[in-house]
Amino acid sequence: MKARCGNCDYLFEREPGYFLGAMYISYALAVFKGTVAFLICYFFFEDVHTLTLCFAIVGVILLFSRRNYRL
């Protein structure tokens, strides 16, 4: 894509903060998924080590974030 219009010299750029709303929603979804993963591990698996719990939460966040990327 051209940087400027050939006729009127209009600059084709997105305004500052264009993706800021998407970042807020993505962060909120990641926090929600992490909280749900923690609660499931905490209540259904009693003897879970802290490091295993952290890996499980990060894995869930990464797995579902890739799934929701296009949203």
C-alpha positions in Angstrom: 0.0 0.0 0.0 1.2 3.5 -0.8 2.1 5.8 2.1 0.4 8.8 0.4 -2.4 9.3 -2.0 -1.2 10.1 -5.6 -3.9 12.8 -6.2 -4.3 14.7 -2.9 -1.2 13.7 -1.0 -3.3 12.3 1.9 -1.2 10.4 4.4 -2.6 6.8 5.0 -1.8 6.2 8.7 -3.9 5.1 11.6 -4.4 7.7 14.3 -2.4 7.3 17.6 -4.0 4.9 20.0 -5.8 3.0 17.2 -5.2 -0.4 18.8 -5.5 0.7 22.4 -9.0 -0.5 22.9 -8.1 -4.0 21.5 -5.2 -4.1 24.0 -7.6 -3.4 26.9 -10.0 -6.1 25.8 -7.1 -8.6 25.3 -5.7 -7.9 28.7 -9.2 -8.3 30.3 -9.7 -11.6 28.6 -6.2 -12.9 29.7 -7.0 -11.9 33.3 -10.3 -13.6 33.1 -8.9 -16.8 31.6 -6.1 -16.9 34.2 -8.5 -16.4 37.0 -10.7 -19.2 35.8 -7.7 -21.5 35.3 -6.5 -20.8 38.8 -9.9 -21.4 40.4 -10.3 -24.7 38.5 -6.8 -25.9 39.6 -7.3 -24.7 43.1 -10.7 -26.4 43.8 -10.4 -29.6 41.7 -6.7 -30.4 42.2 -5.7 -30.2 45.9 -2.0 -31.1 45.8 -0.8 -28.8 43.0 2.6 -27.3 43.3 3.0 -23.6 42.8 5.2 -23.9 39.8 2.9 -26.4 38.1 0.0 -24.1 38.8 1.9 -21.1 37.2 2.7 -23.2 34.1 -0.9 -24.3 33.8 -2.2 -20.8 34.0 0.3 -19.4 31.5 -0.5 -22.4 29.2 -4.2 -21.7 29.3 -3.7 -18.0 28.7 -1.5 -18.6 25.7 -3.7 -21.4 24.3 -6.9 -19.4 24.4 -5.3 -16.1 23.4 -4.2 -17.6 20.1 -7.8 -18.8 19.7 -9.3 -15.4 20.3 -6.6 -13.5 18.3 -8.9 -12.7 15.4 -11.7 -11.3 17.7 
